[in-house]
Amino acid sequence: MREAASTQGFEITDRVVILTGGAGLLGSSWAHELSAAGAHVVVADRDGERATTVATTAPGARAVAVPVDLANPTEIRRLVTAARDEFGRIDAVVNAAAIDPKFDPESAATHTHSFTDFPLDAWQHALAVNLTAPFLLAQAAMPHLIEQCGTIVNIASTYGLVAPDQRLYEDATGTRGFKPPSYPVTKAGLLGLTRYLAAYCGPLGVRVNALAPGGVWAGHDDGFVLRYAWRTPLGRMADRDEYGRALRFLLSPGASYMTGACLVIDGGWTAW
């Protein structure tokens, strides 16, 4: 059984949080988690319609949707301006957007490409969204974060710490996919960016940490779930809501002496 978490020290009431990838599987859950905790959430996503749905159904404090193409530097600056204009300040940035072909309709075809035939344009697009966009968003938001002694949380992955186990993506019929090289490389790079920013921004009063989730169930076929469970000490994939409290902690005063760290929540995947 999972124990209920105490909320003491986790207060984020009235904080303004830019959340990229806010219409995604985890992003939408986090938007609602943070809103329910009293934060004002800027739901930033390239899918403006879904972002609007997430924002309008947020259960707590005010949330707004901002459609944004994170591969476009101009739109990243526009996102920061929109957030500041809407709420008057920016307290936190959560870089959750990422290109992952298994779940991204526009790049789904690349899930079948092995390393040797992985397309260069897919590699470059993933770099732009997964790594360059957090860099540019940190640059654009930094003056506002300094004003508020704010925080940045970069959403990494266990695949930023260890290599993908490609055996997971081959089913019983021999049909296989691949976790592409761009995903672990950009997630590892995001951890490097986290440490760099933490060291640079510490004297400025801004904390920067990373959250590395493991696999979360998202309608996977039974075979994949079984293979994943076998590979994980806790014997299952995560539920969507099991990462939200960790993100809330990283944004809260409870993590006030924590910077440059990576909080790994993976059911023990990286323990062996």
C-alpha positions as CSV (number, residue, x, y, z in Angstrom):
1,M,0.0,0.0,0.0
2,R,1.1,3.6,-0.7
3,E,1.3,5.9,2.3
4,A,-0.3,9.3,2.2
5,A,2.3,12.1,2.0
6,S,2.3,14.9,4.5
7,T,1.8,18.4,3.0
8,Q,3.9,20.2,5.7
9,G,6.5,22.3,4.0
10,F,5.1,21.7,0.5
11,E,3.2,25.0,0.3
12,I,3.2,26.5,-3.2
13,T,0.1,28.7,-2.9
14,D,0.0,31.6,-5.4
15,R,3.3,30.7,-7.0
16,V,3.3,31.1,-10.8
17,V,4.7,28.1,-12.6
18,I,5.4,27.7,-16.3
19,L,4.9,24.1,-17.2
20,T,6.0,23.0,-20.7
21,G,4.5,19.8,-22.1
22,G,1.5,20.7,-19.9
23,A,-1.0,18.9,-22.1
24,G,0.9,15.6,-22.1
25,L,0.4,12.4,-20.2
26,L,2.4,13.5,-17.1
27,G,2.2,17.3,-17.8
28,S,-1.6,17.4,-17.6
29,S,-1.5,15.4,-14.3
30,W,1.1,17.8,-12.9
31,A,-0.8,20.9,-14.0
32,H,-3.8,19.7,-12.0
33,E,-1.6,18.6,-9.1
34,L,0.0,22.0,-8.9
35,S,-3.2,23.9,-9.4
36,A,-4.9,21.9,-6.6
37,A,-2.0,22.9,-4.4
38,G,-2.7,26.5,-5.0
39,A,-0.2,27.4,-7.7
40,H,-1.1,29.3,-10.8
41,V,0.0,27.2,-13.8
42,V,0.9,28.3,-17.3
43,V,0.1,25.2,-19.4
44,A,2.5,25.5,-22.3
45,D,2.1,23.0,-25.1
46,R,2.2,22.9,-28.9
47,D,-1.3,21.3,-28.8
48,G,-3.2,24.5,-27.9
49,E,-6.6,22.8,-27.8
50,R,-5.5,20.1,-25.3
51,A,-3.6,22.7,-23.3
52,T,-6.8,24.8,-23.0
53,T,-8.7,21.7,-21.8
54,V,-6.1,21.1,-19.1
55,A,-6.2,24.7,-18.0
56,T,-9.9,25.1,-17.9
57,T,-10.4,21.8,-15.9
58,A,-7.7,22.7,-13.4
59,P,-9.2,22.0,-10.0
60,G,-7.6,24.8,-7.9
61,A,-5.9,28.1,-8.6
62,R,-6.0,29.8,-12.0
63,A,-4.4,28.2,-14.9
64,V,-4.0,29.5,-18.5
65,A,-3.0,27.8,-21.7
66,V,-0.3,29.1,-24.0
67,P,0.2,27.3,-27.3
68,V,4.0,27.2,-28.0
69,D,6.4,25.6,-30.5
70,L,9.4,25.0,-28.3
71,A,11.6,24.4,-31.3
72,N,11.1,28.1,-32.1
73,P,13.2,30.5,-29.9
74,T,10.9,33.4,-30.6
75,E,7.9,31.5,-29.3
76,I,9.8,30.6,-26.1
77,R,10.4,34.3,-25.4
78,R,6.7,34.9,-26.2
79,L,5.8,32.3,-23.6
80,V,7.7,34.0,-20.9
81,T,6.2,37.4,-21.8
82,A,2.7,35.9,-21.8
83,A,3.2,34.4,-18.3
84,R,4.6,37.6,-16.9
85,D,1.8,39.7,-18.5
86,E,-0.9,37.3,-17.2
87,F,0.3,36.9,-13.6
88,G,2.7,39.7,-12.9
89,R,5.6,37.4,-12.0
90,I,7.2,34.0,-12.6
91,D,8.2,31.9,-9.7
92,A,9.1,28.6,-11.3
93,V,9.8,26.8,-14.6
94,V,9.2,23.1,-15.1
95,N,10.7,21.8,-18.3
96,A,8.6,18.7,-19.0
97,A,8.2,18.8,-22.8
98,A,10.0,16.1,-24.7
99,I,10.0,14.3,-28.0
100,D,9.6,10.6,-27.3
101,P,8.5,8.7,-30.5
102,K,6.7,6.0,-28.6
103,F,4.1,8.6,-27.5
104,D,4.5,11.4,-30.0
105,P,2.2,11.0,-33.0
106,E,4.3,13.3,-35.2
107,S,7.5,11.2,-34.7
108,A,6.0,7.8,-34.0
109,A,7.5,6.3,-37.2
110,T,11.0,6.8,-35.8
111,H,10.2,4.3,-33.0
112,T,10.9,1.5,-35.5
113,H,14.3,2.9,-36.6
114,S,17.4,1.3,-35.2
115,F,20.4,3.4,-34.3
116,T,22.0,2.9,-37.8
117,D,19.1,4.3,-39.7
118,F,17.8,6.9,-37.2
119,P,17.0,10.0,-39.2
120,L,19.2,13.1,-38.7
121,D,16.2,15.4,-38.8
122,A,14.5,13.5,-36.0
123,W,17.7,13.7,-33.9
124,Q,17.9,17.5,-34.5
125,H,14.3,18.0,-33.6
126,A,14.6,16.1,-30.4
127,L,17.7,18.1,-29.5
128,A,15.8,21.3,-30.1
129,V,12.8,20.4,-28.0
130,N,14.3,18.3,-25.3
131,L,17.5,20.2,-24.6
132,T,17.8,23.5,-26.4
133,A,14.3,24.7,-25.4
134,P,15.0,24.3,-21.6
135,F,18.3,26.2,-22.1
136,L,16.5,29.0,-23.9
137,L,13.6,29.1,-21.5
138,A,16.0,29.3,-18.6
139,Q,17.7,32.2,-20.3
140,A,14.4,34.1,-21.0
141,A,12.9,33.4,-17.6
142,M,16.0,34.0,-15.4
143,P,15.5,37.7,-14.7
144,H,12.0,37.0,-13.4
145,L,13.2,34.0,-11.4
146,I,15.9,36.0,-9.8
147,E,13.3,38.6,-8.7
148,Q,11.3,35.9,-6.9
149,C,14.2,33.7,-5.7
150,G,12.5,31.1,-7.9
151,T,13.3,27.6,-9.0
152,I,13.7,25.4,-12.1
153,V,12.8,21.7,-12.4
154,N,14.0,19.8,-15.4
155,I,12.2,16.6,-16.1
156,A,14.9,14.1,-16.9
157,S,14.5,10.3,-17.1
158,T,16.1,7.1,-15.8
159,Y,17.3,6.9,-19.4
160,G,19.4,9.9,-18.7
161,L,21.2,7.8,-16.1
162,V,21.4,4.4,-17.7
163,A,21.1,3.1,-21.2
164,P,17.7,2.0,-22.6
165,D,17.1,-1.7,-22.3
166,Q,16.1,-2.3,-26.0
167,R,14.7,-5.8,-25.2
168,L,11.7,-4.1,-23.7
169,Y,10.6,-3.0,-27.2
170,E,10.5,-6.4,-28.8
171,D,7.2,-8.3,-28.4
172,A,6.5,-12.0,-28.5
173,T,5.9,-12.0,-32.2
174,G,9.4,-10.6,-32.9
175,T,8.1,-7.2,-33.9
176,R,10.3,-4.6,-32.4
177,G,10.7,-0.9,-31.8
178,F,13.6,1.0,-30.4
179,K,14.1,3.7,-27.8
180,P,15.9,6.2,-30.1
181,P,19.4,7.6,-29.3
182,S,18.1,11.1,-29.1
183,Y,16.0,10.5,-26.0
184,P,18.7,9.3,-23.5
185,V,21.3,11.7,-25.0
186,T,19.0,14.7,-24.5
187,K,17.9,13.6,-21.0
188,A,21.6,13.1,-20.0
189,G,22.3,16.5,-21.4
190,L,19.4,18.0,-19.3
191,L,21.1,16.6,-16.2
192,G,24.3,18.4,-17.2
193,L,22.3,21.6,-17.8
194,T,20.7,21.2,-14.3
195,R,24.1,21.0,-12.6
196,Y,25.5,23.9,-14.6
197,L,22.5,26.2,-13.8
198,A,22.5,25.2,-10.2
199,A,26.1,26.3,-9.8
200,Y,25.6,29.4,-11.8
201,C,22.3,30.4,-10.2
202,G,22.9,29.5,-6.6
203,P,24.5,32.9,-5.8
204,L,21.5,34.5,-7.5
205,G,19.0,32.8,-5.2
206,V,17.6,30.4,-7.8
207,R,17.5,26.7,-7.2
208,V,17.7,24.2,-10.1
209,N,17.0,20.5,-9.8
210,A,15.9,17.6,-11.9
211,L,13.3,14.9,-11.5
212,A,14.0,11.5,-13.2
213,P,10.9,9.4,-13.5
214,G,10.7,5.8,-14.5
215,G,8.1,4.3,-16.8
216,V,4.5,5.3,-16.3
217,W,1.6,3.2,-17.4
218,A,-0.1,4.8,-20.5
219,G,-2.2,2.0,-22.1
220,H,0.8,-0.1,-22.8
221,D,0.2,-3.6,-24.1
222,D,0.3,-6.4,-21.5
223,G,3.5,-7.8,-22.9
224,F,5.4,-4.6,-22.4
225,V,4.0,-4.1,-18.9
226,L,5.2,-7.6,-17.9
227,R,8.6,-7.0,-19.4
228,Y,8.9,-3.7,-17.6
229,A,7.7,-5.2,-14.3
230,W,10.2,-8.0,-14.5
231,R,13.0,-5.4,-14.9
232,T,11.9,-3.3,-11.9
233,P,12.3,-4.2,-8.2
234,L,8.8,-3.0,-7.3
235,G,7.4,-5.1,-10.1
236,R,5.2,-2.6,-11.8
237,M,5.1,0.6,-13.8
238,A,4.3,3.9,-12.1
239,D,0.8,5.4,-11.9
240,R,0.5,9.0,-13.2
241,D,-0.1,10.5,-9.8
242,E,3.1,9.0,-8.2
243,Y,5.3,11.7,-9.6
244,G,3.2,14.8,-8.8
245,R,4.1,15.0,-5.1
246,A,7.8,14.8,-5.9
247,L,7.5,17.7,-8.3
248,R,5.5,19.7,-5.8
249,F,8.3,19.0,-3.2
250,L,11.0,20.3,-5.6
251,L,9.0,23.5,-6.1
252,S,8.3,24.0,-2.5
253,P,10.1,25.4,0.6
254,G,10.6,21.8,1.6
255,A,13.5,21.6,-0.9
256,S,15.0,24.9,0.1
257,Y,18.5,23.5,0.6
258,M,18.4,21.3,-2.5
259,T,20.0,22.4,-5.8
260,G,21.9,20.6,-8.5
261,A,20.3,17.3,-7.6
262,C,18.4,14.7,-9.5
263,L,15.5,13.1,-7.6
264,V,15.1,9.6,-9.0
265,I,11.7,7.9,-8.7
266,D,11.8,4.8,-10.8
267,G,10.6,1.8,-8.7
268,G,14.2,0.8,-8.3
269,W,15.0,0.5,-12.0
270,T,18.4,2.0,-11.6
271,A,19.2,0.1,-8.3
272,W,20.5,-2.9,-10.3
